[in-house]
Amino acid sequence: MLNFAIETGFALIGLALALNLWRLMRGPDVTDRILALDTMNINAIALLVLYGIRAHSGAYFEAALVLAAMGFVGTIALCKYLLRGDIIE
């Protein structure tokens, strides 16, 4: 039963990644594209956690934490660049 749930999770998160890629390409505005990148980062974190559960390894959870921190910093930098035109003041 757990294997079925994990495989279903992989399929649904893969579908979410494909839809976010479509939004990234077709986004009418820069803010839509930033939001799509942030959501893709969250989906990648979910894939890493699912794979960590499937592989019975804790290393993937640590990689997910690093990816979450990098995604947060990246999103903040993109938003700050969008608002002010520079990142470092």
Secondary structure, DSSP 8 states (H G I E B T S, - for coil): -HHHHHHHHHHHHHHHHHHHHHHHHH-SSHHHHHHHHHHHHHHHHHHHHHHHHHHT-SHHHHHHHHHHHHHHHHHHHHHHHHHHS-S--
